Amino acid sequence: MSGFSKGRLTTPLIRTTTGHRPASWEEAFDCVVSRLKEQIEKHGPHAFGMFSCSKTTNELNYTAQKFVRSVVGCNNIDSCNRT
């Protein structure tokens, strides 16, 4: 892994009550999905928002807005395009 810092994480970590523990990528993604669903059920989709970067590609910005609108179910997405 040339060019990477020796302190760089190479596996995902999941927060526990006692700290963090290593996890597989599949487990980490499942954790993110379940916690996102939990928060949407608890607070509603409009409690979620995303800020997208104007310096990224149009394709990535499109994917971000599609995720927020289709998956989360809200229109709370913005970027710094106006600056």
C-alpha positions in Angstrom: 0.0 0.0 0.0 2.5 2.5 -1.2 1.6 6.2 -0.5 -0.7 5.5 2.4 0.0 6.7 5.9 0.9 3.9 8.4 -1.9 5.1 10.7 -4.6 4.9 7.9 -7.5 2.6 8.5 -7.8 -0.4 6.1 -10.9 -2.0 7.5 -14.2 -0.4 8.7 -14.8 0.2 12.4 -18.2 -0.1 14.1 -18.8 1.9 17.3 -19.8 -0.1 20.3 -20.5 0.8 23.9 -16.9 0.2 24.8 -15.2 1.8 21.8 -14.7 0.6 18.2 -14.3 -2.9 16.7 -13.2 -4.0 13.2 -15.9 -5.2 10.9 -16.3 -6.5 7.3 -17.4 -4.1 4.6 -20.7 -5.9 4.4 -21.3 -5.6 8.1 -20.4 -1.9 8.1 -22.8 -1.2 5.2 -25.5 -3.2 6.9 -24.9 -1.1 10.0 -25.2 2.2 8.1 -28.4 1.1 6.4 -30.1 -0.1 9.6 -29.1 3.0 11.5 -30.3 5.3 8.7 -33.6 3.4 8.5 -33.9 3.7 12.3 -33.5 7.4 12.3 -35.9 7.9 9.3 -38.5 5.9 11.2 -37.9 7.7 14.4 -37.7 11.3 13.1 -39.1 11.2 9.5 -37.2 11.6 6.3 -37.1 15.4 6.5 -34.8 15.1 9.5 -32.1 14.1 7.0 -30.1 16.5 4.9 -27.1 16.3 2.6 -24.6 18.9 1.4 -22.9 18.1 -1.9 -19.7 19.5 -3.2 -19.8 21.7 -6.3 -16.2 20.6 -7.1 -17.2 17.0 -7.7 -18.5 15.6 -10.9 -22.0 16.1 -12.2 -22.5 12.3 -12.0 -21.6 12.2 -8.3 -23.9 15.2 -7.6 -26.7 13.5 -9.5 -26.2 10.2 -7.6 -26.3 12.2 -4.3 -29.5 14.0 -5.1 -31.1 10.7 -6.4 -30.1 9.0 -3.1 -31.7 11.7 -1.0 -34.9 12.0 -3.0 -35.4 8.3 -3.9 -34.0 6.4 -0.9 -34.4 8.8 2.0 -37.6 10.5 0.7 -36.9 14.2 1.1 -35.5 17.1 -0.9 -33.0 18.3 1.7 -29.9 18.5 -0.5 -27.8 21.5 -1.3 -24.4 22.4 -2.6 -22.1 25.4 -2.6 -22.6 26.1 -6.3 -23.6 29.7 -5.5 -20.2 30.7 -4.1 
